[in-house]
Amino acid sequence: MSLKTSNLAFKERVNHEVNNEIMRKAVVKAQETIGANRQKMVDELGHWEEWRDLAKQIRNHVLQNLDAYLYQLSENVIKNGGHVFFAETAEEATNYIRRIAREKNAKKIVKSKSMVTEEIGLNAVLEQ
């Protein structure tokens, strides 16, 4: 279910806003602010390329050791009273979520990672 923001078709809204002087100024201001803030951070960090390389190394390390990190996460979740379910397929994950929702007589499902729910096909199932 999408949020309706206008009765106009998308292309009509785009054409309207492209010619909206207030909107144009707001976009320019936002771009200038973002650019200035980025430059400020680059200047403060110094050698930002090294920070980027370090971030890449950390990311690669985590991906290469993802099983260990997921195990560590699951242990901590369980230790703190949570439940963890590792699904091997999107269908298995979706079925698990649906089963839990039914068992708990859920009236609402709150999603914090909507891309994951999109990737496993849960959004389509929930819209039925």
C-alpha positions in Angstrom: 0.0 0.0 0.0 1.5 3.3 -1.0 1.0 6.7 0.5 -1.1 9.0 -1.7 0.4 12.5 -1.8 -1.5 14.0 -4.7 -4.4 13.5 -7.1 -2.1 14.4 -10.0 -0.3 11.8 -12.1 3.4 11.4 -11.5 4.5 13.2 -14.6 2.1 16.1 -14.0 3.5 16.4 -10.4 7.0 16.5 -11.8 6.2 19.1 -14.4 4.4 21.2 -11.8 7.3 21.0 -9.3 10.0 21.6 -11.9 8.4 24.9 -12.6 7.7 25.7 -8.9 10.2 28.4 -8.0 9.9 27.7 -4.3 10.7 24.0 -4.8 13.6 24.8 -7.1 15.1 27.1 -4.5 14.6 24.5 -1.8 16.4 21.9 -3.8 19.3 24.2 -4.6 19.6 25.1 -0.9 19.5 21.4 0.1 22.2 20.6 -2.4 24.4 23.4 -1.2 23.9 22.5 2.4 24.7 18.8 1.8 27.8 19.7 -0.3 29.1 22.2 2.4 28.5 19.6 5.2 30.3 16.9 3.2 33.2 19.2 2.5 33.4 20.2 6.2 33.5 16.5 7.2 36.2 15.8 4.6 38.3 18.7 5.9 37.8 17.6 9.5 38.7 14.0 8.8 41.7 14.6 6.7 43.0 11.8 4.5 39.4 10.7 3.9 40.6 8.2 1.3 42.3 6.3 4.1 39.1 6.2 6.1 37.2 4.9 3.0 39.9 2.2 2.5 39.6 1.2 6.2 35.8 1.1 5.9 36.2 -1.2 2.9 38.6 -3.5 4.8 36.1 -3.7 7.7 33.2 -4.4 5.3 35.2 -7.2 3.5 36.2 -8.7 6.9 32.7 -8.8 8.1 31.4 -10.3 4.9 34.1 -13.0 4.9 33.3 -13.8 8.5 29.5 -13.2 8.4 28.7 -16.7 9.8 30.6 -16.0 12.9 29.1 -12.5 13.4 25.6 -13.9 12.8 26.2 -16.6 15.4 27.5 -14.0 17.8 24.4 -11.9 17.2 22.1 -14.8 17.6 23.7 -15.8 20.9 23.3 -12.2 22.2 19.7 -12.0 21.1 18.9 -15.3 22.8 20.8 -14.3 25.9 18.6 -11.2 26.1 15.4 -13.1 25.8 14.8 -12.9 22.0 14.3 -15.5 19.4 16.3 -16.2 16.3 15.3 -18.1 13.2 17.7 -18.7 10.3 15.8 -19.4 7.1 17.5 -21.0 4.2 15.0 -19.7 1.6 12.8 -16.6 1.2 9.7 -18.9 1.3 10.9 -20.4 4.6 11.3 -17.0 6.1 7.9 -15.8 4.9 6.2 -18.9 6.1 7.8 -18.6 9.5 6.7 -14.9 9.9 3.2 -15.8 8.8 3.0 -18.7 11.3 4.2 -16.6 14.2 1.8 -13.8 13.3 -1.1 -16.3 13.2 0.0 -18.0 16.5 0.1 -14.6 18.2 -3.1 -13.4 16.6 -1.2 -10.4 15.4 -3.2 -7.3 14.3 -0.1 -5.4 13.0 3.3 -6.3 11.8 6.0 -3.7 12.1 8.9 -3.9 9.7 12.1 -2.2 10.4 14.0 -3.4 7.3 11.5 -3.0 4.5 14.1 -4.0 1.8 14.5 -7.4 3.4 10.7 -7.9 3.4 10.6 -6.9 -0.2 13.5 -9.2 -1.1 11.8 -12.3 0.5 8.4 -11.4 -1.0 6.8 -10.8 2.4 5.3 -7.4 1.3 3.3 -9.1 -1.4 2.1 -11.8 1.0 1.0 -9.2 3.6 -1.0 -7.2 1.1 -3.2 -10.2 0.2 
